[in-house]
Amino acid sequence: MKQLSRSSNRMIVWLFVLLLSGCSLSKNPDKGLKIEERPEEKTTEKKATAVTDANREVMTNSIGMQFKRIPEGSFLMGSPMDEKDREDDENPQHKVTLTQPFYLGVYEVTQEQYEKVMGVNPSEFKGAKLPVERVSWDDAQDFCKKLSKREENMIYRLPTEAEWEYACRAGTKDAYYWGNHSWGRHAWCKENGEGKTHEVGTRQPNAWGLYDMGGNVWEWCADWYAAYPAGEQEDPKGAATGLRRVFRGGSWIIAPKYCRSANRSCLMPGVNYNSAGFRVVVIPPWLL
């Protein structure tokens, strides 16, 4: 057998030491190899994904709910003193700034979607694509909690009243988000609702692509109902306590004037009604 030279022996020892040191990167050899494998490309891929997610305008979740990215910004909340049909609780009109973007449901939550999460459909007017109704504020909260648990890293919740009005207006300042022309193409209300709810998305959307922000069913908000505070507000969450919760937007059973962007209404959180439903906000991990 041919004897190995001293230099060859040293080379073998050196290689063995290198192999041992490589194993010490992780108790899992495969994991250790992955950590060492092309680190620059992995970092670049993660950064690219983050940029793509941050700029995503519309996202769809596991049960088919679509959400539109609503940008951060400022608006005048409430109504001016000369707005026709305004009510006292829309006073004072005040500047609100929302400092973070969020994703809001393009449509009201449908019966099909609600049943996938909750296992029941409490609605009076049955139909998979009809908005769920006869849901209380408490029911809507339970839906958000269960959907958040079902979809890892996603936080579902009701919009704040400020988020709702900001998204409803979509940059407009008129009494209605469709301006001063006919409401019939934009909202299901008493005059055209035929005494029932209608499939979501069958009227024209607002400027940000949100459907039924006026009419069809009232939409629960997170806030307690209370008088507006005076002065400018930043990311307001409403009163700390109260008796009734806010809902917005008007419905199939009520006059068009209640579909005004500034109009407010309220109900006890445990009460359900055949014209009250909701839409939800989702906060994905790239906005946390």
Secondary structure, DSSP 4 states (H G I P E B T S, - for coil): -PPPPHHHHHHHHHHHHHHHHHHTT-SSHHHHHHHHS-HHHHHHHHHHHHHHHHT-SEEE-TTS-EEEEE--EEEEES--TT-TT--GGG-S-EEEEE-S-EEEESSPPBHHHHHHHHS----SS--TTSBP-S--HHHHHHHHHHHHHHSTT-EEEPPPHHHHHHHHHTT--SSSTTTTS-STTT---TTTSTTS---TT-S---TTS---SSSSSEEEEEEEP-PPPSS-EES---BSS-SSEEEES--TTS-GGGGSTT--EEE-TT---TTEE---EEE-GGG-
